[in-house]
Amino acid sequence: MGSPSFRIGDAVITRIDEIPLSHRSPVELYPEIDPEAGDRHRGRLPAGAQDPETGAIGLSIHSWLVRTPRHTLLIDTATGNGKERPGVPVMHRLDVPYLQRLEAAGVRPEDVDHVLLTHVHADHVGWNTRLAGGRWVPTFANARHHFSAVEQRYGDSLSDPAAPEFRPDPVLGAPRHPPLDGVYQDSVRPVIEAGLADLVVVDGGEVLDGISFHPAPGHSIDHAVIRLRSRGEEALFAGDVMHHPLQIFEPGWNSRYCEFPEPARASRRWLLETAAESGALVLPGHFPDSSAGRITRQGDRFDWTFA
């Protein structure tokens, strides 16, 4: 797998691959759509994103490495090796050379000084920890780990009977399902217990120079889009606000993994409008091909061009 890189001002962004996800029917990812709707845009995307013959779509699980003159950051940490995920076979007990790929990009785990998480889901927090001596310990032991305080409280309340109860804001509506069990316990709590967590109020404020967390709830309870600005240029790390470019053409489509359906649609619309207006480079968590690109607006419709 390649490792495409992009420059935003003084920052260099490199994709760190974990696993590709084999092509599947769009209706597998978007179960609420009419099966024929998945073919509506066939031919608009490269074959790696949607097979022109079958209409099947490809996805990816990866992280984004960001190097600035001052910092070495990882945005989202994929799935992790050896994690017990029996309900999601593609993520169950992985054994992949993710850290070797990071080192091939010139960065050792100890070189990372900040980890930023768009949300606390299995395929975005897994490499926060590794198994050592029979227990989960932080992989990036020199890094501050920045993530939503709301997601922390929600995860704590769901995983620890002794923790204070935390209920979602009623404006989000009822969750369609909870986050995957076990993820908080093996991939988040060890970072907190090691004193490496910096909890974020997701309100658009800066957490580091030129880096801010913007509210985009819906896929998860307090999902963030992470904005990077440098020398007048901008990147938006979109996490799972959208999983595939088809959602740019069809913003109303939610994936089966979106916990709060209506806020997820509203956040997607916000991201599309924001990216189209600013011209920012958009870097989602699961897009195939180069995994990055730009959004343009055509009246009330949007288009996507891979970078």
Backbone as CSV, one residue per row, in Angstrom:
resi,resn,N_x,N_y,N_z,CA_x,CA_y,CA_z,C_x,C_y,C_z
1,MET,0.849,-1.193,0.000,0.000,0.000,0.000,0.884,1.243,0.000
2,GLY,0.484,2.253,-0.739,1.237,3.482,-0.785,0.967,4.344,0.425
3,SER,1.794,5.387,0.548,1.623,6.334,1.655,1.610,7.741,1.089
4,PRO,0.485,8.177,0.558,0.431,9.519,-0.019,0.688,10.585,1.029
5,SER,1.338,11.670,0.587,1.631,12.800,1.467,1.126,14.086,0.836
6,PHE,0.822,15.049,1.694,0.282,16.337,1.270,0.913,17.417,2.137
7,ARG,1.026,18.612,1.582,1.563,19.736,2.350,0.481,20.796,2.525
8,ILE,0.318,21.240,3.770,-0.564,22.354,4.104,0.293,23.378,4.834
9,GLY,0.663,24.449,4.148,1.553,25.429,4.757,2.854,24.783,5.176
10,ASP,3.177,24.887,6.472,4.406,24.295,7.002,4.229,22.847,7.439
11,ALA,3.038,22.308,7.312,2.752,20.951,7.797,2.810,19.945,6.649
12,VAL,3.392,18.789,6.936,3.403,17.670,5.994,2.526,16.563,6.570
13,ILE,1.575,16.098,5.762,0.593,15.095,6.183,0.847,13.816,5.393
14,THR,0.968,12.696,6.095,1.219,11.404,5.461,0.211,10.388,5.967
15,ARG,-0.370,9.634,5.065,-1.278,8.563,5.478,-0.466,7.370,5.967
16,ILE,-0.864,6.828,7.116,-0.269,5.607,7.643,-1.328,4.513,7.550
17,ASP,-1.089,3.550,6.673,-2.087,2.530,6.389,-2.135,1.469,7.482
18,GLU,-3.341,1.015,7.764,-3.500,-0.180,8.592,-4.007,-1.326,7.721
19,ILE,-5.284,-1.264,7.295,-5.803,-2.324,6.423,-6.732,-1.725,5.373
20,PRO,-6.715,-2.284,4.155,-7.765,-1.953,3.187,-8.982,-2.811,3.483
21,LEU,-10.143,-2.320,3.139,-11.374,-3.092,3.293,-11.869,-3.470,1.909
22,SER,-12.096,-4.745,1.693,-12.435,-5.242,0.367,-13.737,-4.625,-0.124
23,HIS,-13.871,-4.598,-1.423,-15.053,-3.998,-2.032,-16.323,-4.714,-1.569
24,ARG,-17.341,-3.918,-1.329,-18.632,-4.438,-0.868,-19.744,-3.632,-1.515
25,SER,-20.927,-4.171,-1.495,-22.080,-3.447,-2.017,-22.353,-2.221,-1.152
26,PRO,-22.718,-1.083,-1.754,-23.042,0.096,-0.946,-24.103,-0.166,0.109
27,VAL,-25.057,-1.049,-0.184,-26.141,-1.275,0.770,-25.641,-1.967,2.037
28,GLU,-24.482,-2.627,1.988,-23.908,-3.210,3.196,-23.486,-2.123,4.174
29,LEU,-22.974,-1.020,3.654,-22.542,0.085,4.505,-23.685,1.042,4.800
30,TYR,-24.578,1.205,3.831,-25.706,2.134,3.966,-27.010,1.344,3.874
31,PRO,-27.408,0.661,4.942,-28.519,-0.292,4.849,-29.884,0.332,4.607
32,GLU,-30.005,1.645,4.781,-31.316,2.273,4.624,-31.603,2.702,3.188
33,ILE,-30.617,2.596,2.295,-30.834,3.079,0.933,-31.511,2.007,0.078
34,ASP,-32.149,2.457,-0.983,-32.652,1.549,-2.003,-31.436,0.891,-2.668
35,PRO,-31.422,-0.436,-2.818,-30.255,-1.092,-3.419,-29.829,-0.496,-4.756
36,GLU,-30.791,-0.022,-5.540,-30.439,0.554,-6.839,-29.767,1.914,-6.703
37,ALA,-29.944,2.568,-5.544,-29.352,3.892,-5.359,-27.836,3.835,-5.339
38,GLY,-27.281,2.693,-4.937,-25.830,2.563,-4.903,-25.183,2.648,-6.264
39,ASP,-25.965,2.431,-7.317,-25.434,2.494,-8.679,-25.643,3.857,-9.331
40,ARG,-26.278,4.757,-8.615,-26.686,6.031,-9.205,-25.495,6.842,-9.710
41,HIS,-24.353,6.706,-9.035,-23.198,7.540,-9.372,-22.040,6.711,-9.923
42,ARG,-22.363,5.500,-10.360,-21.307,4.646,-10.897,-20.630,5.327,-12.085
43,GLY,-19.326,5.318,-12.084,-18.561,5.962,-13.140,-18.024,7.327,-12.765
44,ARG,-18.486,7.899,-11.645,-17.994,9.218,-11.233,-16.706,9.126,-10.430
45,LEU,-16.380,7.923,-9.953,-15.241,7.747,-9.061,-14.243,6.769,-9.667
46,PRO,-12.961,6.840,-9.248,-11.981,5.856,-9.718,-12.383,4.439,-9.311
47,ALA,-11.849,3.453,-10.028,-12.228,2.063,-9.788,-11.903,1.612,-8.368
48,GLY,-10.854,2.181,-7.764,-10.518,1.807,-6.395,-11.550,2.251,-5.392
49,ALA,-12.335,3.266,-5.748,-13.385,3.763,-4.865,-14.725,3.090,-5.144
50,GLN,-15.037,2.875,-6.434,-16.250,2.144,-6.805,-16.002,1.414,-8.115
51,ASP,-16.179,0.116,-8.070,-15.958,-0.710,-9.250,-16.960,-0.319,-10.336
52,PRO,-16.483,0.071,-11.511,-17.414,0.528,-12.551,-18.297,-0.590,-13.093
53,GLU,-17.887,-1.843,-12.904,-18.677,-2.968,-13.408,-19.727,-3.429,-12.401
54,THR,-19.320,-3.555,-11.134,-20.223,-4.127,-10.128,-20.864,-3.084,-9.227
55,GLY,-20.277,-1.883,-9.153,-20.772,-0.859,-8.238,-20.285,-1.019,-6.819
56,ALA,-19.505,-2.080,-6.530,-18.993,-2.303,-5.179,-18.011,-1.196,-4.800
57,ILE,-17.997,-0.845,-3.517,-17.167,0.260,-3.042,-16.010,-0.256,-2.190
58,GLY,-14.883,0.465,-2.254,-13.718,0.154,-1.442,-13.558,1.162,-0.322
59,LEU,-12.947,0.720,0.771,-12.707,1.563,1.937,-11.309,1.288,2.464
60,SER,-10.917,2.055,3.466,-9.587,1.931,4.053,-9.673,2.245,5.538
61,ILE,-8.784,1.649,6.323,-8.579,2.076,7.708,-7.146,2.570,7.809
62,HIS,-6.978,3.794,8.261,-5.658,4.417,8.296,-5.626,5.526,9.337
63,SER,-4.429,6.032,9.580,-4.210,7.215,10.418,-3.615,8.309,9.554
64,TRP,-3.584,9.507,10.117,-2.906,10.621,9.461,-1.764,11.098,10.359
65,LEU,-0.559,11.036,9.820,0.630,11.564,10.491,0.825,13.002,10.036
66,VAL,0.967,13.903,10.990,1.142,15.326,10.671,2.434,15.803,11.324
67,ARG,3.343,16.323,10.500,4.593,16.883,11.018,4.622,18.381,10.761
68,THR,4.754,19.134,11.833,4.885,20.581,11.755,6.280,20.946,12.253
69,PRO,6.697,22.205,12.115,8.012,22.571,12.646,8.157,22.314,14.142
70,ARG,7.037,22.235,14.871,7.103,22.076,16.327,6.657,20.710,16.825
71,HIS,5.808,20.016,16.065,5.173,18.823,16.609,5.151,17.670,15.606
72,THR,5.039,16.466,16.173,4.751,15.254,15.408,3.457,14.680,15.965
73,LEU,2.417,14.672,15.130,1.079,14.298,15.593,0.551,13.100,14.815
74,LEU,-0.273,12.317,15.480,-1.084,11.306,14.816,-2.542,11.673,15.004
75,ILE,-3.286,11.662,13.915,-4.726,11.898,13.995,-5.436,10.577,13.735
76,ASP,-6.096,10.083,14.765,-6.755,8.780,14.823,-5.713,7.657,14.724
77,THR,-5.949,6.588,15.472,-4.927,5.542,15.581,-5.435,4.168,15.152
78,ALA,-6.394,4.142,14.234,-6.826,2.899,13.586,-7.302,1.863,14.611
79,THR,-7.096,0.581,14.333,-7.748,-0.503,15.075,-6.870,-1.125,16.146
80,GLY,-5.587,-1.273,15.846,-4.661,-1.881,16.794,-4.559,-3.385,16.644
81,ASN,-3.409,-3.909,17.041,-3.180,-5.352,16.989,-3.711,-6.044,18.238
82,GLY,-4.219,-7.244,18.033,-4.576,-8.103,19.149,-5.815,-7.716,19.917
83,LYS,-6.595,-6.786,19.411,-7.795,-6.357,20.126,-8.926,-7.376,19.910
84,GLU,-9.665,-7.631,20.987,-10.781,-8.574,20.922,-12.011,-7.858,20.364
85,ARG,-12.315,-8.127,19.091,-13.463,-7.524,18.423,-14.244,-8.619,17.697
86,PRO,-14.739,-9.624,18.410,-15.376,-10.762,17.729,-16.599,-10.386,16.912
87,GLY,-17.266,-9.292,17.263,-18.439,-8.887,16.505,-18.115,-8.220,15.187
88,VAL,-16.839,-7.863,14.987,-16.404,-7.219,13.739,-15.176,-7.988,13.250
89,PRO,-15.362,-9.082,12.529,-14.243,-9.970,12.195,-13.055,-9.279,11.542
90,VAL,-13.295,-8.261,10.725,-12.186,-7.604,10.037,-11.271,-6.863,11.006
91,MET,-11.759,-6.562,12.212,-10.961,-5.862,13.218,-10.488,-6.779,14.345
92,HIS,-10.873,-8.036,14.306,-10.647,-8.952,15.426,-9.227,-9.510,15.410
93,ARG,-8.498,-9.286,16.498,-7.155,-9.846,16.694,-6.248,-9.585,15.493
94,LEU,-6.191,-8.356,15.073,-5.316,-8.002,13.954,-3.853,-8.272,14.293
95,ASP,-3.088,-8.520,13.247,-1.632,-8.626,13.366,-1.047,-8.015,12.102
96,VAL,-0.901,-6.702,12.112,-0.443,-5.978,10.925,0.746,-5.091,11.293
97,PRO,1.612,-4.765,10.321,2.834,-3.994,10.604,2.610,-2.484,10.613
98,TYR,1.623,-2.040,11.350,1.300,-0.610,11.394,2.471,0.215,11.924
99,LEU,3.064,-0.202,13.028,4.161,0.584,13.603,5.376,0.587,12.683
100,GLN,5.586,-0.506,11.960,6.676,-0.528,10.986,6.412,0.467,9.857
101,ARG,5.153,0.600,9.464,4.811,1.586,8.428,5.020,3.003,8.948
102,LEU,4.692,3.217,10.217,4.955,4.524,10.815,6.452,4.814,10.803
103,GLU,7.257,3.821,11.167,8.711,4.018,11.175,9.250,4.206,9.764
104,ALA,8.650,3.536,8.782,9.069,3.732,7.393,8.819,5.157,6.932
105,ALA,7.848,5.822,7.568,7.578,7.235,7.276,8.498,8.158,8.069
106,GLY,9.407,7.570,8.870,10.397,8.363,9.587,10.056,8.691,11.019
107,VAL,9.054,8.015,11.590,8.599,8.354,12.942,8.511,7.084,13.785
108,ARG,9.180,7.096,14.935,9.053,6.024,15.919,7.924,6.379,16.891
109,PRO,7.351,5.391,17.571,6.281,5.714,18.527,6.684,6.771,19.543
110,GLU,7.921,6.718,20.004,8.362,7.688,21.015,8.540,9.097,20.458
111,ASP,8.537,9.233,19.126,8.669,10.562,18.516,7.348,11.327,18.487
112,VAL,6.242,10.620,18.612,4.921,11.261,18.539,4.682,12.030,19.828
113,ASP,4.404,13.331,19.717,4.169,14.104,20.945,2.713,14.494,21.156
114,HIS,1.865,14.267,20.138,0.431,14.500,20.319,-0.354,13.490,19.490
115,VAL,-1.377,12.907,20.108,-2.356,12.061,19.422,-3.696,12.775,19.515
116,LEU,-4.347,12.975,18.373,-5.639,13.655,18.328,-6.676,12.680,17.789
117,LEU,-7.794,12.567,18.483,-8.821,11.594,18.126,-10.104,12.309,17.730
118,THR,-10.608,11.987,16.536,-11.882,12.580,16.122,-13.039,12.031,16.941
119,HIS,-12.921,10.766,17.369,-13.973,10.148,18.173,-13.464,8.828,18.725
120,VAL,-14.205,8.296,19.690,-13.778,7.081,20.386,-14.549,5.880,19.833
121,HIS,-14.119,5.418,18.656,-14.631,4.184,18.070,-13.458,3.241,17.819
122,ALA,-13.769,1.954,17.651,-12.750,0.912,17.626,-11.647,1.147,16.609
123,ASP,-12.007,1.632,15.433,-11.046,1.780,14.346,-10.411,3.168,14.298
124,HIS,-10.500,3.894,15.409,-9.884,5.224,15.488,-9.029,5.408,16.732
125,VAL,-9.086,4.446,17.655,-8.341,4.587,18.917,-7.453,3.384,19.222
126,GLY,-7.442,2.366,18.357,-6.849,1.086,18.717,-5.368,1.092,19.003
127,TRP,-4.596,1.856,18.207,-3.151,1.890,18.442,-2.766,2.847,19.566
128,ASN,-3.752,3.409,20.253,-3.430,4.123,21.496,-2.663,3.220,22.446
129,THR,-2.972,1.905,22.385,-2.362,0.966,23.321,-1.829,-0.260,22.591
130,ARG,-0.884,-0.933,23.253,-0.335,-2.207,22.785,-0.246,-3.142,23.982
131,LEU,-0.219,-4.424,23.697,-0.177,-5.424,24.756,1.265,-5.650,25.188
132,ALA,1.538,-5.489,26.474,2.881,-5.695,27.031,2.736,-6.298,28.422
133,GLY,3.349,-7.459,28.619,3.262,-8.100,29.919,1.852,-8.459,30.325
134,GLY,1.015,-8.757,29.339,-0.346,-9.169,29.626,-1.313,-8.037,29.900
135,ARG,-0.899,-6.789,29.690,-1.826,-5.674,29.897,-1.643,-4.638,28.794
136,TRP,-2.670,-3.814,28.641,-2.653,-2.782,27.609,-1.960,-1.539,28.155
137,VAL,-0.916,-1.103,27.427,-0.141,0.067,27.848,-0.092,1.062,26.694
138,PRO,0.124,2.352,26.972,0.170,3.336,25.887,1.276,3.036,24.875
139,THR,0.927,3.105,23.613,1.902,2.935,22.532,2.761,4.176,22.371
140,PHE,2.141,5.335,22.503,2.823,6.616,22.281,3.022,7.275,23.643
141,ALA,4.012,6.767,24.354,4.159,7.096,25.776,4.607,8.528,26.015
142,ASN,5.114,9.192,24.989,5.537,10.591,25.138,4.492,11.572,24.620
143,ALA,3.338,11.066,24.247,2.331,11.910,23.585,1.196,12.273,24.525
144,ARG,0.752,13.521,24.397,-0.527,13.911,24.987,-1.632,13.440,24.044
145,HIS,-2.684,12.885,24.598,-3.791,12.342,23.814,-5.000,13.259,23.989
146,HIS,-5.418,13.907,22.911,-6.494,14.897,22.943,-7.766,14.280,22.363
147,PHE,-8.838,14.279,23.150,-10.123,13.791,22.656,-11.241,14.369,23.507
148,SER,-12.448,14.220,23.001,-13.619,14.866,23.587,-13.871,14.439,25.029
149,ALA,-14.098,15.432,25.884,-14.477,15.150,27.269,-15.838,14.469,27.336
150,VAL,-16.735,14.816,26.425,-18.051,14.173,26.397,-17.909,12.698,26.026
151,GLU,-17.087,12.406,25.017,-16.886,11.006,24.641,-16.256,10.224,25.793
152,GLN,-15.371,10.872,26.551,-14.765,10.203,27.709,-15.825,9.874,28.754
153,ARG,-16.670,10.829,29.076,-17.682,10.580,30.103,-18.691,9.524,29.640
154,TYR,-19.049,9.582,28.374,-19.986,8.599,27.819,-19.370,7.202,27.859
155,GLY,-18.120,7.090,27.409,-17.445,5.798,27.430,-17.285,5.253,28.830
156,ASP,-16.953,6.131,29.762,-16.790,5.709,31.151,-18.108,5.186,31.710
157,SER,-19.189,5.897,31.422,-20.490,5.503,31.980,-20.982,4.178,31.411
158,LEU,-20.620,3.881,30.156,-21.063,2.637,29.536,-20.213,1.441,29.944
159,SER,-18.973,1.696,30.362,-18.044,0.591,30.604,-17.774,0.310,32.071
160,ASP,-18.191,1.214,32.955,-17.891,1.061,34.378,-19.165,1.277,35.187
161,PRO,-19.711,0.214,35.794,-20.952,0.374,36.570,-20.827,1.374,37.712
162,ALA,-19.601,1.599,38.180,-19.404,2.530,39.289,-19.285,3.978,38.832
163,ALA,-19.167,4.199,37.517,-19.002,5.562,37.007,-20.331,6.304,37.047
164,PRO,-20.273,7.630,37.139,-21.524,8.406,37.104,-22.276,8.174,35.797
165,GLU,-23.592,8.120,35.896,-24.407,7.957,34.690,-24.259,9.188,33.808
166,PHE,-24.165,8.953,32.505,-24.064,10.062,31.559,-25.041,9.803,30.429
167,ARG,-25.993,10.682,30.278,-26.992,10.518,29.229,-26.724,11.493,28.090
168,PRO,-26.906,11.046,26.847,-26.722,11.952,25.712,-27.662,13.150,25.794
169,ASP,-27.208,14.266,25.252,-28.054,15.445,25.139,-29.320,15.068,24.367
170,PRO,-30.500,15.385,24.905,-31.744,15.011,24.207,-31.831,15.541,22.785
171,VAL,-31.136,16.641,22.486,-31.204,17.198,21.138,-30.647,16.218,20.106
172,LEU,-29.791,15.284,20.537,-29.240,14.299,19.612,-30.247,13.221,19.238
173,GLY,-31.289,13.084,20.042,-32.220,11.986,19.842,-31.697,10.715,20.495
174,ALA,-32.455,9.652,20.381,-32.056,8.378,20.976,-30.961,7.729,20.132
175,PRO,-29.921,7.200,20.774,-28.880,6.519,19.994,-29.417,5.254,19.349
176,ARG,-29.002,5.014,18.118,-29.433,3.805,17.414,-28.773,2.569,18.008
177,HIS,-27.554,2.737,18.514,-26.830,1.649,19.168,-25.689,2.269,19.963
178,PRO,-25.154,1.568,20.968,-24.017,2.094,21.722,-22.714,1.830,20.980
179,PRO,-21.620,2.468,21.399,-20.316,2.124,20.827,-19.974,0.662,21.100
180,LEU,-19.066,0.117,20.316,-18.653,-1.279,20.452,-18.054,-1.526,21.833
181,ASP,-18.507,-2.580,22.466,-18.053,-2.896,23.820,-16.577,-3.292,23.826
182,GLY,-15.873,-2.900,24.877,-14.478,-3.269,25.072,-13.476,-2.250,24.586
183,VAL,-13.886,-1.384,23.687,-12.961,-0.425,23.075,-12.450,0.580,24.101
184,TYR,-13.346,1.155,24.855,-12.944,2.143,25.857,-12.010,1.503,26.877
185,GLN,-12.337,0.277,27.284,-11.553,-0.378,28.318,-10.120,-0.669,27.872
186,ASP,-9.926,-1.138,26.636,-8.574,-1.545,26.247,-7.793,-0.477,25.490
187,SER,-8.467,0.549,24.995,-7.767,1.513,24.141,-7.826,2.958,24.612
188,VAL,-8.664,3.250,25.601,-8.784,4.625,26.094,-8.434,4.719,27.573
189,ARG,-9.029,3.858,28.377,-8.791,3.950,29.819,-7.304,3.827,30.184
190,PRO,-6.511,2.945,29.538,-5.092,2.885,29.901,-4.348,4.200,29.661
191,VAL,-4.752,4.950,28.652,-4.133,6.253,28.387,-4.491,7.236,29.496
192,ILE,-5.744,7.207,29.925,-6.178,8.086,31.014,-5.449,7.724,32.300
193,GLU,-5.372,6.431,32.601,-4.721,5.992,33.835,-3.234,6.307,33.846
194,ALA,-2.630,6.407,32.661,-1.215,6.776,32.570,-0.993,8.277,32.663
195,GLY,-2.074,9.049,32.767,-1.953,10.499,32.873,-1.622,11.193,31.572
196,LEU,-1.972,10.557,30.447,-1.605,11.097,29.134,-2.772,11.738,28.390
197,ALA,-3.938,11.845,29.030,-5.131,12.354,28.344,-5.343,13.833,28.620
198,ASP,-5.608,14.584,27.564,-6.043,15.976,27.661,-7.450,16.044,27.067
199,LEU,-8.444,16.172,27.925,-9.829,16.160,27.462,-10.197,17.504,26.855
200,VAL,-10.930,17.448,25.757,-11.208,18.620,24.932,-12.690,18.971,24.999
201,VAL,-12.976,20.249,25.166,-14.321,20.767,24.930,-14.403,21.067,23.432
202,VAL,-15.241,20.331,22.727,-15.293,20.431,21.262,-16.180,21.610,20.889
203,ASP,-15.548,22.769,20.759,-16.313,23.995,20.487,-15.636,24.888,19.454
204,GLY,-14.649,24.351,18.731,-13.947,25.141,17.731,-12.711,25.835,18.239
205,GLY,-12.440,25.737,19.535,-11.259,26.378,20.092,-9.987,25.609,19.766
206,GLU,-8.864,26.324,19.754,-7.581,25.693,19.466,-7.129,24.820,20.629
207,VAL,-6.582,23.646,20.307,-5.956,22.793,21.314,-4.438,22.847,21.200
208,LEU,-3.947,23.169,20.016,-2.535,23.433,19.741,-2.496,24.562,18.728
209,ASP,-1.330,25.143,18.513,-1.229,26.232,17.548,-1.728,25.776,16.180
210,GLY,-2.775,26.434,15.681,-3.293,26.140,14.353,-4.160,24.905,14.265
211,ILE,-4.461,24.265,15.386,-5.243,23.027,15.372,-6.438,23.177,16.299
212,SER,-7.634,22.910,15.772,-8.860,23.088,16.552,-9.813,21.923,16.318
213,PHE,-10.666,21.695,17.314,-11.676,20.637,17.278,-13.044,21.277,17.072
214,HIS,-13.746,20.872,15.997,-15.040,21.463,15.660,-16.148,20.429,15.818
215,PRO,-17.279,20.818,16.411,-18.338,19.848,16.688,-18.981,19.307,15.415
216,ALA,-19.061,17.981,15.337,-19.724,17.300,14.220,-20.352,16.017,14.746
217,PRO,-21.279,16.136,15.708,-21.838,14.941,16.349,-22.774,14.183,15.427
218,GLY,-23.012,12.943,15.778,-23.960,12.120,15.039,-23.412,10.733,14.809
219,HIS,-22.290,10.651,14.112,-21.669,9.333,13.979,-21.342,8.790,15.359
220,SER,-20.859,9.662,16.228,-20.687,9.349,17.644,-21.236,10.522,18.439
221,ILE,-21.245,10.383,19.744,-21.935,11.345,20.588,-21.333,12.749,20.519
222,ASP,-20.014,12.849,20.343,-19.375,14.174,20.296,-18.226,14.167,19.293
223,HIS,-18.506,13.594,18.137,-17.517,13.519,17.057,-16.990,14.913,16.731
224,ALA,-15.693,14.987,16.457,-15.055,16.254,16.096,-14.458,16.170,14.698
225,VAL,-14.513,17.267,13.981,-13.688,17.476,12.797,-12.496,18.306,13.246
226,ILE,-11.302,17.831,12.937,-10.084,18.501,13.381,-9.567,19.373,12.243
227,ARG,-9.445,20.653,12.534,-9.004,21.621,11.521,-7.537,21.986,11.756
228,LEU,-6.759,21.964,10.678,-5.363,22.393,10.696,-5.229,23.600,9.788
229,ARG,-4.658,24.670,10.322,-4.390,25.865,9.518,-2.906,26.207,9.594
230,SER,-2.332,26.520,8.428,-0.924,26.894,8.378,-0.679,27.747,7.145
231,ARG,-0.150,28.935,7.367,0.222,29.853,6.272,-0.909,30.052,5.263
232,GLY,-2.110,30.231,5.768,-3.244,30.531,4.913,-3.873,29.329,4.242
233,GLU,-3.361,28.141,4.506,-3.946,26.920,3.947,-4.645,26.145,5.057
234,GLU,-5.518,25.224,4.656,-6.374,24.566,5.640,-6.613,23.107,5.267
235,ALA,-6.636,22.263,6.293,-7.022,20.860,6.140,-8.089,20.536,7.166
236,LEU,-9.015,19.668,6.777,-10.080,19.207,7.662,-9.996,17.686,7.765
237,PHE,-9.667,17.198,8.949,-9.620,15.764,9.207,-11.022,15.347,9.636
238,ALA,-11.713,14.647,8.745,-13.164,14.487,8.855,-13.597,13.265,9.639
239,GLY,-12.651,12.396,10.034,-13.047,11.210,10.779,-14.098,10.424,10.027
240,ASP,-15.235,10.170,10.698,-16.301,9.373,10.096,-17.569,10.178,9.830
241,VAL,-17.441,11.484,9.670,-18.608,12.258,9.233,-19.127,11.687,7.913
242,MET,-18.197,11.174,7.115,-18.576,10.422,5.919,-17.535,9.328,5.729
243,HIS,-18.000,8.167,5.270,-17.134,7.004,5.120,-16.635,6.815,3.692
244,HIS,-17.354,7.358,2.724,-17.053,7.095,1.316,-17.502,8.297,0.501
245,PRO,-16.839,8.572,-0.639,-17.238,9.726,-1.455,-18.687,9.716,-1.909
246,LEU,-19.340,8.563,-1.952,-20.752,8.550,-2.336,-21.591,9.445,-1.434
247,GLN,-21.156,9.625,-0.182,-21.927,10.472,0.730,-21.783,11.956,0.411
248,ILE,-20.820,12.310,-0.396,-20.722,13.691,-0.868,-21.804,13.945,-1.913
249,PHE,-22.042,12.947,-2.740,-23.118,13.056,-3.726,-24.491,12.866,-3.079
250,GLU,-24.512,12.105,-1.967,-25.768,11.769,-1.278,-25.603,12.054,0.217
251,PRO,-25.647,13.320,0.636,-25.375,13.654,2.040,-26.363,13.058,3.033
252,GLY,-27.521,12.639,2.567,-28.504,12.062,3.477,-28.216,10.625,3.876
253,TRP,-27.263,9.986,3.219,-26.959,8.594,3.533,-26.170,8.502,4.835
254,ASN,-26.646,7.715,5.765,-25.904,7.390,6.981,-25.373,5.970,6.895
255,SER,-24.185,5.755,7.433,-23.664,4.398,7.516,-24.358,3.648,8.648
256,ARG,-24.218,2.340,8.637,-24.810,1.517,9.695,-24.162,1.792,11.046
257,TYR,-23.028,2.495,11.058,-22.306,2.736,12.305,-22.631,4.089,12.935
258,CYS,-23.465,4.890,12.294,-23.810,6.199,12.852,-24.781,6.016,14.014
259,GLU,-24.410,6.540,15.185,-25.191,6.304,16.400,-26.419,7.207,16.497
260,PHE,-26.307,8.446,16.012,-27.390,9.428,16.129,-27.707,9.927,14.717
261,PRO,-28.702,9.361,14.054,-28.883,9.558,12.613,-29.080,10.999,12.160
262,GLU,-30.000,11.741,12.766,-30.269,13.086,12.256,-29.096,14.040,12.482
263,PRO,-28.481,14.061,13.665,-27.284,14.898,13.809,-26.165,14.499,12.848
264,ALA,-26.055,13.212,12.521,-25.025,12.786,11.572,-25.241,13.435,10.212
265,ARG,-26.483,13.506,9.774,-26.778,14.155,8.487,-26.472,15.650,8.546
266,ALA,-26.846,16.287,9.645,-26.598,17.726,9.779,-25.103,18.019,9.807
267,SER,-24.334,17.191,10.490,-22.884,17.396,10.548,-22.243,17.198,9.186
268,ARG,-22.754,16.233,8.433,-22.216,16.000,7.091,-22.475,17.213,6.202
269,ARG,-23.668,17.752,6.297,-23.992,18.931,5.491,-23.096,20.101,5.882
270,TRP,-22.888,20.269,7.185,-21.999,21.344,7.649,-20.596,21.164,7.082
271,LEU,-20.078,19.945,7.126,-18.732,19.696,6.617,-18.645,19.995,5.126
272,LEU,-19.616,19.539,4.358,-19.593,19.774,2.918,-19.617,21.262,2.604
273,GLU,-20.483,21.995,3.278,-20.571,23.436,3.032,-19.287,24.145,3.456
274,THR,-18.749,23.763,4.601,-17.530,24.392,5.110,-16.353,24.133,4.184
275,ALA,-16.204,22.884,3.752,-15.078,22.527,2.895,-15.195,23.160,1.517
276,ALA,-16.406,23.209,0.976,-16.591,23.818,-0.339,-16.301,25.310,-0.299
277,GLU,-16.713,25.960,0.775,-16.494,27.402,0.887,-15.024,27.741,1.103
278,SER,-14.333,26.938,1.902,-12.950,27.259,2.261,-11.926,26.722,1.277
279,GLY,-12.295,25.695,0.504,-11.323,25.043,-0.366,-10.347,24.162,0.381
280,ALA,-10.666,23.813,1.620,-9.768,23.012,2.446,-9.541,21.627,1.844
281,LEU,-8.360,21.078,2.112,-8.103,19.674,1.827,-8.853,18.850,2.874
282,VAL,-9.641,17.887,2.430,-10.447,17.063,3.334,-9.817,15.675,3.413
283,LEU,-9.609,15.207,4.649,-8.927,13.935,4.876,-9.784,13.059,5.796
284,PRO,-10.687,12.262,5.233,-11.541,11.391,6.044,-10.789,10.157,6.552
285,GLY,-11.484,9.391,7.397,-10.861,8.240,8.029,-10.945,6.947,7.256
286,HIS,-11.768,6.892,6.186,-11.961,5.609,5.506,-12.008,5.710,3.990
287,PHE,-11.823,6.884,3.424,-11.872,6.984,1.965,-10.738,6.158,1.355
288,PRO,-10.993,5.516,0.219,-9.948,4.758,-0.469,-9.097,5.678,-1.341
289,ASP,-8.364,5.070,-2.282,-7.530,5.807,-3.227,-6.507,6.631,-2.444
290,SER,-6.375,7.927,-2.691,-5.438,8.756,-1.920,-5.985,9.113,-0.545
291,SER,-7.268,8.871,-0.330,-7.983,9.128,0.936,-8.170,10.603,1.244
292,ALA,-7.777,11.486,0.345,-7.893,12.927,0.569,-8.345,13.601,-0.712
293,GLY,-8.959,14.774,-0.565,-9.402,15.487,-1.749,-10.085,16.790,-1.397
294,ARG,-10.752,17.352,-2.388,-11.425,18.639,-2.199,-12.874,18.546,-2.667
295,ILE,-13.695,19.335,-1.995,-15.130,19.356,-2.252,-15.486,20.658,-2.948
296,THR,-16.261,20.552,-3.996,-16.769,21.738,-4.682,-18.291,21.682,-4.694
297,ARG,-18.875,22.852,-4.892,-20.337,22.951,-4.850,-20.873,23.275,-6.235
298,GLN,-21.950,22.589,-6.594,-22.650,22.840,-7.848,-24.109,23.115,-7.497
299,GLY,-24.451,24.366,-7.223,-25.799,24.681,-6.763,-26.036,24.079,-5.392
300,ASP,-27.020,23.192,-5.297,-27.274,22.539,-4.012,-26.657,21.148,-3.957
301,ARG,-25.792,20.818,-4.920,-25.104,19.530,-4.954,-23.615,19.739,-4.726
302,PHE,-22.938,18.647,-4.360,-21.512,18.717,-4.084,-20.781,17.680,-4.920
303,ASP,-19.509,17.972,-5.182,-18.676,17.048,-5.951,-17.358,16.846,-5.215
304,TRP,-16.635,15.801,-5.601,-15.401,15.401,-4.931,-14.317,15.136,-5.963
305,THR,-13.109,15.624,-5.683,-11.948,15.336,-6.513,-10.840,14.829,-5.614
306,PHE,-10.353,13.617,-5.879,-9.236,13.098,-5.093,-7.983,13.937,-5.316
307,ALA,-7.241,14.165,-4.249,-5.976,14.908,-4.344,-4.861,13.968,-4.798
